Every structure is written in structure tokens, then in C-alpha cells.
């Protein structure tokens, strides 16, 4: 438990005064709506209006006119109306506003709420946003704390430490803000101990501060600046995200332990959370990039690409070339070398433009002059940001690829592997004789198709081939001849040298 270095008497006095200020705030906010409604309804000149309002609200104001509507119909308050609602005279409010304008810290908050306007008599005046009431009450609270800790009269040595007083005051304000009700200080008053903040209360406080104008503007600008830095040096992004997460964690822990100024810690935690959320939205894009001016897309982090080679057959040269395949083609250039070469060469460029990166598409085909053995090819690429990635090593067995290519050619043939034929002979006595033959598709007898086949299996008038004919024993296209029995249909399949087989095909006479 964290505690304050304050006596129980001092804590009780501060608690009582805090309740008075809280009641004043609530009372003022209750009167604002009624006051605006009365201004709208009143018919008469300015003096009559102010006299009516002062008489009506004097008894309603807490014991501690000139309204302006802007284009968005927001209400801005003049000093006379502020004085009436707060139960003060106009000169007292004017002095407070002057002090706020002249002091560091307070001046910035005041100017953010103030705008220039014209009074009914044509004079230039200042009017203020509705938040001016909370600002004035914050000032009254600060003046009270200063007088409490630094009294003008009496024994000043016994006065409490102003830092402890401010810390306890902030604790009470945070507690009242979290629970949205008058906080009960029984435990703090009796034991002089501050309870640890609950985690859900901390997150509720931080989440509420995310939607403030100051947090949104500052950290949105900070995000834009960090994005530009990451675009130039992507490798620092993990450090930016890690440091932001660390700051957010530290803020939560300090708020839980009630260490340090809670208002500033909650604001800082809200800002870093917003910053991380903006980066999360950016990094969740489908291709890991963010679009910039000109339509180009720049990667936020170096993508982990997958690059491979797909062998393709060149009909003109009869050689195996390679086609680059990748999971991301948003690159400026592909480079390759075939070992034992030492220099990388570009694949070249096409005429079409990749609109994602505003650059020509690189060519994807690599010419290969190797006819046998294993080709080892290294591939690199230049990404959209100009960074070199790779190399990726791809090994290709040329002999195996030729085998697979010719095997695929055989399997893609639409004709049957084996088919029946009949031949009719007429002798000198004009007798007719029919001879039946089993023939193999002549396309399978020429290289390179024959080189990939181990054997042919066929069956006569049966759905399941059973006669095996090794390819080295095939000397002609005729596999079998018979005279006595007709051949109605033949079933056949092929056995390849890699041990695989084709489908069974059936051919009729």
C-alpha cells in the first residue's frame, strides 16, 4: 500500500474541502442548462436580462450576460454570465481570468477556451467555452491548496508539505472520476493509507483520456512523424513499438501503485495506447504496406518473402528454363546467378508498370543452358523501398525435370496406349481370312517419350491388363498377332521408370 505523509487531521480537512469543491462543480453543471434556456426565452434588453438572471440564480449558485453561439451552435460564455452562475461578482471573475492569463501553465489552458466576440454595444470582448467553469474551479482549488500548505499566519513549520497535499488531492479527484460518484474516504482517513487502484479502473481512466482533443492531436502528429522515420529506416520500427509498449506498461504499473502524478500518467498512457492502435491499424493492411502520395505503397517492415523456381520447357530451344514464383511480386528487380558464376545478373523488365510501386514489372523467366546434372541458382530481389533481399538458393535436377516433362507429355496424350487392329486377306481361291493384331501407339516408340516408359501392360477382351511387355523388348509397333480369335477391345496401362503407372485406358476394334 502507498501512503501520504499527512496527519489524519489534515486529511480530514482536505476531504471536507474536496467535497465542497465537488458539490460546487456539480451544482454549476446543473445550472448551465437552465441558464442557457432562460437566456433564450428572455425578452428584453441586456441590463434587464442580467438583472433577471442575477436575481433568479443568486440563491441557486454555489457558495463558493453575455452568451455567444458559434457556427456549430456551441455556447460561449461572457464574464457576466460566468459570475452569475458561479455566485461571484463580475470584478472577481475578471481578476481570476487575468491571473490565469498571466501565469505559466494556466495561460495555455485559458487561451484554448477563449475566443473574441462583439458585445451588444459593439465593444470587443472575450467569451469562453463551457469548460471555463472547470478551469476556474481548478484555479480556486489550487489557491486553496497553496494557502493550506503555505499559510500567511500561524506556525508555518507545522504546515503540511505542498507536494503531499497536491498528491492526495489528485488521488481524490481520480477516485471521484473513476467511480463517478462522491468517493468515500473512510479507509484513507482512518488508516492514512491509499488503496491500490484496480486494473479495470486504470484502463477505464486511460480509455476515457484517449478521446480528448489534446491526446488525439499530439499523438496523431507523433504517429505521422514516426511513420515517416520508419519509411526511411524500417529496421527501427520494432524498437519504436517496443518502447511504446514499455511506456504504456510503466504508466499502468505506476497508476496501480499510485506513484507519481496520476493525471499525467493517465494522459501519457492514453497517448501511447492510441499510438499503438494507429500502428496496429497500419500494420494490419492486407499486403503489409501503407499507401503514400502518388499511389505508391511502401512496406512498413521488411516482408519475409518466399521465392522459388518453377521449371518450364522451351519449345524453340528444347531446354529447361526457370520461372520465378514468389508470394509477393511488388519488387523493383530480380537478380540471379547460376553457380559457379560469381556475378548476379538482372532478369530484365517488362513494358507493363506495376501501379503498386510505380515501376516496371521485372521479368520472371531465367534462361538455362544446362542440359544435365543439378543446377544451383541464387536469387535476390530489390524491394519497393530499394532494399536488397535474399539470396534464396534453389537447386534443380535437370535430368529429373526432363523426365517429369516427358512423362507429363505421355500422360497428356488423348490416344489409347494400345489398340486392336484387324487385317483381311483373300487367297487365290477368293477365300477371306481375318488376322487380328495388338499395336502400341507409335508416339510411345520414339525418344524422349520411350525413355521414360519401363513397360507396357495390356489385356485382350478384359478390363484388367495382365500381359507385361518391357519397352526394351518392343521392336515394332505390333505386340501380338492372332488368327483364330477375334479381338473386340484392349485394356492397357504404362509403367514408368520412376515406378509410377498411368491410368487404364480401353480401346475397341
C-alpha positions in Angstrom: 0.0 0.0 0.0 1.2 3.5 -0.8 0.6 6.3 1.8 0.7 10.0 2.3 2.9 11.9 4.8 -0.1 13.8 6.2 -1.8 13.7 9.6 -5.3 12.5 10.0 -6.5 16.0 10.8 -5.0 17.4 7.6 -6.5 14.6 5.6 -9.9 15.2 7.1 -9.7 18.9 6.3 -8.7 18.2 2.7 -11.5 15.7 2.4 -14.1 18.1 3.6 -12.9 20.9 1.3 -12.7 18.5 -1.6 -16.4 17.6 -1.1 -17.3 21.3 -1.1 -15.5 21.8 -4.4 -17.1 18.7 -5.9 -20.5 19.9 -4.8 -19.8 23.3 -6.4 -18.8 21.6 -9.6 -21.9 19.5 -9.7 -24.1 22.5 -8.9 -22.6 24.7 -11.6 -23.0 22.0 -14.2 -26.7 21.5 -13.2 -27.3 25.3 -13.6 -25.7 25.6 -17.0 -28.5 24.1 -19.0 -31.2 26.1 -17.2 -29.3 29.3 -17.5 -28.9 28.9 -21.3 -32.6 28.1 -21.6 -33.5 31.3 -19.6 -31.3 33.4 -21.8 -33.0 32.0 -24.9 -36.5 32.7 -23.5 -35.9 36.2 -22.0 -37.3 39.1 -24.0 -35.8 42.5 -23.1 -32.5 44.4 -23.2 -29.2 43.3 -21.8 -29.4 45.1 -18.4 -32.9 43.7 -17.7 -31.7 40.3 -18.7 -28.7 40.3 -16.4 -30.8 41.7 -13.5 -33.4 38.9 -14.0 -30.7 36.2 -14.2 -28.8 37.5 -11.2 -31.9 37.7 -9.1 -33.0 34.2 -10.1 -29.6 32.4 -9.9 -28.1 34.2 -6.9 -29.7 31.9 -4.4 -29.1 28.8 -6.6 -25.4 29.4 -7.3 -22.9 27.5 -5.1 -21.5 29.4 -2.2 -18.0 29.5 -3.2 -24.5 38.3 -19.5 -23.3 37.5 -22.5 -23.7 34.2 -24.4 -22.4 33.6 -27.9 -23.3 30.8 -30.3 -20.7 29.8 -32.9 -21.3 28.1 -36.2 -21.6 24.6 -34.6 -24.1 26.0 -32.1 -21.7 25.7 -29.2 -22.2 28.2 -26.4 -19.5 30.6 -25.3 -19.9 32.4 -22.0 -19.1 36.0 -21.2 -17.7 37.1 -17.8 -21.1 38.5 -16.5 -22.8 35.1 -17.1 -19.9 33.2 -15.5 -20.1 35.4 -12.5 -23.9 34.9 -12.1 -23.7 31.1 -12.4 -20.7 30.9 -10.0 -22.3 33.2 -7.5 -19.4 35.8 -7.8 -19.3 39.4 -8.8 -18.0 40.3 -12.2 -14.9 42.0 -11.0 -13.8 38.9 -9.0 -14.2 36.7 -12.2 -12.3 39.3 -14.2 -9.4 39.2 -11.7 -9.3 35.4 -11.8 -9.3 35.4 -15.6 -6.5 38.0 -15.6 -4.4 35.9 -13.2 -4.9 32.8 -15.4 -3.7 34.7 -18.5 -0.6 36.0 -16.7 0.7 32.7 -15.2 2.5 29.9 -17.0 0.6 26.7 -17.4 -2.7 28.3 -16.7 -2.4 30.7 -19.7 -2.3 27.9 -22.2 -5.4 26.3 -20.8 -7.2 29.6 -20.8 -6.3 30.6 -24.4 -7.5 27.2 -25.6 -11.0 28.0 -24.3 -11.2 31.7 -25.3 -12.3 33.4 -28.4 -13.0 37.0 -29.5 -16.6 38.3 -29.9 -18.6 41.5 -30.2 -20.7 42.8 -27.3 -24.2 44.3 -27.8 -22.6 47.8 -27.6 -20.1 47.0 -30.3 -17.1 46.6 -28.0 -14.6 43.7 -28.4 -14.9 41.2 -25.6 -13.6 37.7 -24.7 -16.0 34.8 -24.4 -15.2 31.3 -23.1 -16.1 27.7 -23.8 -18.2 25.9 -21.2 -15.0 24.2 -19.8 -14.0 27.6 -18.4 -16.1 26.8 -15.2 -13.9 23.7 -14.5 -10.8 25.7 -15.2 -11.8 28.4 -12.7 -12.7 25.8 -10.1 -9.3 24.2 -10.7 -7.7 27.6 -10.1 -9.7 28.0 -6.9 -8.6 24.6 -5.7 -5.0 25.4 -6.4 -5.2 28.6 -4.5 -6.8 26.8 -1.6 -4.1 24.2 -1.6 -1.4 26.8 -1.6 -2.9 28.7 1.3 -3.4 25.4 3.1 0.2 24.3 2.8 1.8 27.8 3.0 -0.4 29.8 5.4 0.2 33.5 5.8 -0.4 33.4 9.5 0.3 30.9 12.3 3.0 28.3 12.7 4.2 27.7 9.1 6.6 25.0 10.3 3.7 22.7 11.1 2.1 23.2 7.7 1.9 20.0 5.5 4.2 19.5 2.5 2.6 21.0 -0.6 3.7 18.0 -2.7 1.9 15.6 -0.3 -1.1 17.9 -0.3 -1.3 18.0 -4.1 -0.7 14.3 -4.4 -3.6 13.5 -2.0 -5.8 16.0 -3.8 -5.1 14.3 -7.2 -5.8 10.9 -5.6 -9.3 12.1 -4.5 -10.0 13.6 -7.9 -9.0 10.4 -9.7 -11.1 8.3 -7.4 -14.1 10.6 -7.9 -13.6 10.5 -11.7 -13.3 6.7 -11.8 -16.3 5.8 -9.7 -18.5 8.8 -11.0 -19.8 9.5 -7.5 -18.7 11.0 -4.2 -15.8 9.0 -3.1 -15.9 7.6 0.4 -12.6 8.2 2.2 -13.1 6.1 5.2 -10.1 3.9 4.7 -7.7 6.8 3.9 -9.0 8.8 6.8 -8.6 6.2 9.5 -5.5 4.4 8.3 -3.8 7.1 6.3 -3.3 4.5 3.6 -4.2 4.8 -0.1 -5.6 1.6 -1.6 -4.0 0.3 -4.9 -6.0 1.2 -8.0 -7.8 -1.7 -9.6 -6.7 -2.7 -13.1 -10.1 -2.2 -14.6 -10.3 1.3 -13.1 -6.9 2.2 -14.5 -7.9 1.0 -18.0 -11.2 2.9 -17.7 -9.4 6.1 -16.8 -6.9 5.7 -19.7 -9.6 4.8 -22.2 -11.5 8.0 -21.3 -8.5 10.2 -21.8 -7.8 8.7 -25.3 -10.8 10.7 -26.7 -9.6 14.1 -25.5 -8.6 16.6 -28.2 -5.1 17.2 -26.8 -4.2 13.5 -26.7 -5.7 12.8 -30.2 -3.9 15.7 -31.8 -0.5 15.3 -30.2 -0.1 11.6 -30.6 -1.6 11.6 -34.2 1.1 14.1 -35.1 3.7 11.9 -33.4 2.4 8.9 -35.3 2.8 10.8 -38.6 6.4 11.7 -37.7 7.2 8.2 -36.7 5.7 6.8 -39.8 8.0 9.0 -42.0 11.0 7.9 -39.9 10.1 4.2 -40.3 9.5 4.6 -44.0 13.1 5.8 -44.3 14.6 3.3 -41.8 12.2 0.4 -41.4 14.5 -1.5 -39.1 13.7 0.8 -36.2 10.0 0.0 -36.2 10.3 -2.9 -33.7 12.2 -0.6 -31.3 9.5 2.2 -31.6 6.7 -0.3 -30.9 8.6 -2.0 -28.0 9.4 1.3 -26.3 5.8 2.5 -26.7 4.6 -0.8 -25.1 7.1 -0.4 -22.3 5.9 3.2 -21.6 2.3 2.1 -21.5 3.1 -0.8 -19.1 5.1 1.5 -16.8 2.2 4.0 -16.7 -0.3 1.3 -15.8 2.0 0.0 -13.0 2.6 3.4 -11.6 -1.1 4.2 -11.6 -1.8 0.9 -9.9 0.8 1.8 -7.2 -0.4 5.4 -7.1 3.1 6.7 -7.7 3.6 10.0 -9.5 1.1 12.4 -10.9 -1.9 10.3 -11.9 -3.3 12.8 -14.4 -0.1 13.0 -16.4 0.4 9.2 -16.2 -3.1 8.6 -17.4 -2.6 11.0 -20.3 0.7 9.5 -21.3 -0.7 6.0 -21.1 -3.7 7.0 -23.2 -1.4 8.6 -25.8 0.9 5.6 -26.1 -2.2 3.3 -26.4 -3.6 5.5 -29.2 -0.2 5.5 -30.8 0.0 1.7 -30.7 -3.6 1.4 -32.0 -2.7 3.6 -35.0 0.3 1.5 -35.8 -1.8 -1.7 -35.4 -4.3 -0.4 -38.0 -1.4 0.4 -40.3 0.3 -2.9 -40.0 -3.0 -4.9 -40.4 -3.3 -3.9 -44.1 -3.5 -6.9 -46.4 -0.1 -6.6 -48.1 1.9 -5.2 -45.1 2.2 -1.7 -46.8 0.8 1.7 -46.4 -0.2 3.9 -49.4 1.6 7.2 -49.7 1.2 10.2 -52.0 1.4 9.3 -55.7 -0.3 6.0 -55.2 2.9 4.1 -54.3 2.8 1.6 -51.5 5.7 1.5 -49.2 6.3 -1.6 -46.9 6.3 -0.7 -43.2 8.6 -3.6 -42.4 10.8 -5.9 -44.5 8.5 -8.6 -45.6 9.6 -12.2 -45.4 9.2 -13.3 -49.0 9.1 -16.8 -50.3 10.9 -17.2 -53.7 11.1 -20.5 -55.7 11.8 -21.6 -59.2 9.3 -23.5 -61.5 10.9 -25.4 -64.4 9.3 -24.7 -67.8 10.1 -26.3 -71.2 11.1 -24.0 -74.1 9.7 -25.5 -77.3 12.0 -23.5 -79.5 15.3 -24.5 -77.9 14.2 -27.8 -76.3 15.8 -26.8 -73.0 14.5 -26.4 -69.4 14.2 -22.8 -68.3 13.0 -21.5 -64.9 10.2 -19.2 -63.9 10.5 -17.3 -60.6 7.5 -17.7 -58.3 7.0 -15.6 -55.2 4.3 -14.7 -52.7 4.9 -11.0 -53.3 5.7 -9.6 -56.7 5.8 -5.9 -55.6 9.6 -5.7 -56.2 11.6 -3.5 -58.5 14.0 -6.1 -59.8 15.0 -9.7 -59.6 18.7 -10.8 -59.8 20.1 -14.3 -60.2 23.3 -16.2 -60.7 23.9 -19.8 -61.7 26.8 -21.4 -59.7 29.7 -21.3 -60.2 29.1 -17.8 -61.6 30.2 -15.0 -59.2 28.2 -12.1 -60.6 24.5 -11.5 -60.3 22.5 -10.7 -63.5 19.2 -9.0 -63.8 16.2 -10.8 -65.3 15.3 -7.6 -67.1 12.0 -5.7 -67.2 8.6 -5.9 -69.0 6.8 -3.0 -70.5 3.9 -3.0 -68.1 4.0 -0.8 -65.0 3.3 -2.1 -61.5 1.0 0.6 -60.2 1.5 -0.5 -56.6 5.1 0.8 -56.7 5.1 2.9 -59.8 7.8 0.8 -61.5 8.1 -1.6 -64.4 7.4 -5.3 -63.7 10.6 -7.3 -63.6 10.8 -10.3 -65.9 10.4 -13.6 -64.1 12.0 -16.1 -66.6 15.6 -17.3 -66.2 17.3 -18.8 -69.3 19.1 -22.1 -68.6 21.8 -23.6 -70.8 22.5 -26.7 -68.7 21.2 -29.9 -70.2 22.0 -32.4 -67.5 23.0 -32.6 -63.8 21.9 -30.3 -61.0 21.6 -26.5 -61.5 22.1 -24.3 -58.4 20.6 -20.9 -58.8 20.7 -18.0 -56.3 18.0 -15.3 -56.5 17.9 -11.9 -54.9 15.4 -9.0 -55.3 15.3 -5.3 -54.8 12.1 -4.4 -52.9 9.9 -1.3 -53.3 11.9 0.7 -50.8 15.2 -0.1 -52.7 16.4 -2.6 -50.2 18.2 -5.8 -51.3 16.6 -9.1 -50.0 17.9 -12.6 -50.3 19.6 -14.6 -51.6 17.4 -17.6 -52.0 19.2 -20.8 -53.1 17.2 -23.1 -55.5 18.6 -26.4 -56.6 17.0 -28.0 -59.7 17.8 -31.5 -61.0 17.7 -31.1 -64.8 17.6 -34.8 -65.5 14.6 -35.2 -63.2 12.9 -32.2 -64.7 13.3 -33.6 -68.3 11.9 -36.9 -67.1 8.9 -35.2 -65.4 8.3 -33.1 -68.5 8.3 -36.1 -70.9 6.3 -38.2 -68.5 3.7 -35.4 -68.4 3.7 -35.3 -72.2 2.9 -39.0 -72.3 0.1 -38.7 -69.7 -1.5 -35.8 -71.6 -1.9 -37.9 -74.7 -5.5 -38.4 -75.5 -5.0 -41.6 -77.7 -5.0 -45.1 -76.1 -1.7 -46.6 -75.2 -2.5 -49.9 -77.1 -5.3 -50.6 -79.6 -6.5 -53.5 -81.7 -6.2 -53.8 -85.5 -7.8 -56.3 -88.0 -6.4 -57.3 -91.4 -8.4 -59.1 -94.1 -6.6 -61.4 -96.6 -8.1 -63.0 -99.8 -6.3 -66.0 -101.3 -6.2 -67.1 -104.9 -9.4 -69.1 -104.3 -11.1 -65.9 -103.2 -11.3 -67.1 -99.6 -11.3 -64.4 -97.0 -9.1 -64.6 -93.9 -9.0 -62.1 -90.9 -6.0 -61.6 -88.8 -6.1 -59.6 -85.5 -3.1 -57.6 -84.1 -2.3 -55.7 -80.9 -0.4 -52.5 -81.7 1.2 -49.9 -79.5 0.8 -46.2 -80.1 3.7 -45.2 -82.3 4.2 -42.0 -80.3 5.5 -44.1 -77.5 8.2 -45.7 -79.5 10.3 -42.5 -80.2 12.6 -40.7 -77.8 12.1 -38.9 -75.5 8.8 -40.5 -74.6 10.2 -44.1 -74.9 13.0 -43.2 -72.5 10.6 -42.6 -69.6 8.5 -45.8 -70.0 9.6 -49.1 -68.4 6.9 -51.4 -69.7 3.5 -51.7 -71.4 0.8 -53.9 -69.8 -2.2 -54.9 -71.9 -5.1 -57.3 -71.9 -7.3 -58.7 -74.7 -11.0 -58.6 -74.2 -10.5 -58.0 -70.5 -10.9 -54.9 -68.3 -7.7 -55.6 -66.4 -4.4 -55.7 -68.4 -2.2 -58.6 -67.5 0.4 -59.1 -70.2 3.6 -57.2 -69.5 5.8 -56.2 -72.4 9.1 -54.4 -71.4 9.9 -51.5 -73.6 13.4 -52.8 -74.4 11.7 -55.9 -76.0 9.4 -53.8 -78.2 11.0 -53.9 -81.7 8.0 -52.8 -83.7 4.5 -51.3 -83.1 2.9 -54.8 -83.3 2.9 -56.5 -79.9 0.8 -59.6 -80.8 -0.9 -61.3 -83.7 -3.6 -64.0 -83.7 -5.8 -65.5 -86.3 -8.3 -67.8 -84.6 -9.9 -65.5 -82.1 -11.3 -62.0 -82.8 -10.2 -59.1 -80.6 -13.1 -56.9 -79.6 -11.3 -54.5 -77.2 -8.0 -54.0 -75.4 -7.2 -52.5 -72.0 -3.8 -51.1 -71.3 -1.6 -49.0 -69.0 2.0 -47.9 -68.8 4.7 -48.4 -66.1 7.2 -45.5 -65.9 10.8 -45.8 -64.9 10.2 -44.0 -61.6 7.9 -46.8 -60.5 4.6 -45.0 -61.1 1.9 -46.1 -63.5 -0.7 -44.5 -65.8 -4.4 -44.9 -65.8 -6.0 -47.9 -67.6 -7.3 -47.0 -71.0 -9.7 -49.1 -73.1 -9.8 -49.2 -76.9 -12.2 -51.0 -79.2 -11.8 -52.6 -82.6 
